[in-house]
């Protein structure tokens, strides 16, 4: 049986989103550097940030669920 004391999954997501968005933007940029070996263009800063911000929404929610489960055990 688990307890639900502490922060909700949504609140954890909101707090972690800026960190996750930054991490995803860096990952997108480095992925574009790797794909440049295949002849694809390297993404600029704005494109990497925009794509990273979009990818971070579901990734942060999933990670917040993991953190919430760790808090419950």
N, C-alpha and C positions, 0 to 999 in steps of 0.2 A: 504494500500500500504506500502510495506517495502523498506527500503533502504539497500544497500549492502556496506556501509562504514565500515571500520575496517578490521579486519583479516578474511581471508577465513576459511572455515570449515577444509580444509587440513592443514593450518598453525596452527590452534588451536589444531588439532589432533597431530601434530608433537610435539608441546610444552607439551601437556598433557600426551603423551604416557609413559614417564618414571614413572610418578606418578601412572598412571593406571596399568602399568605392575607390579609395586611393590605391589599395592593393590590386584591385581588378584593373584599374587603368594602367598600372605598371606592367601587369601580366599581359594585357592586350598589346602594349607597346613592344614588349620583348617578343611576343608571339609574331608580331609583324616584322620584327628584325629577322626572325628565323625564316619566315615565309619569303623574305626578300631573296633568299638563296634560290628560291624557285621562280624568281622573276616577278613576284608580286610587289606592289609598292609598300614602302615603309609608311606607317600612319603617323600623322603629325600629333602634336600635343592635344589640340582640341578634339580631334576624332578619337584619340585614345581615351580621353576623359569622358566623352559622351558615351562611348560603347561600354567603358568600365562602369559608369554610373547605372546603365541599364542592366548589365549583368549582375551588379551588386545587389539589386533588389531581391531576387530569389535566393541568391547565395547567402545573403545576410539572414534572411528568414530561416533558412535551413540550419545555418550555424547557430542562430539564437535558440532554435529548438534543441540542438545538441547541448548547449550551455544550460538550458532550462532542465533537461533530463539529468545533467550532472549535478545541478543544484538540488534536485529532488531525491537523489540517492544518498 
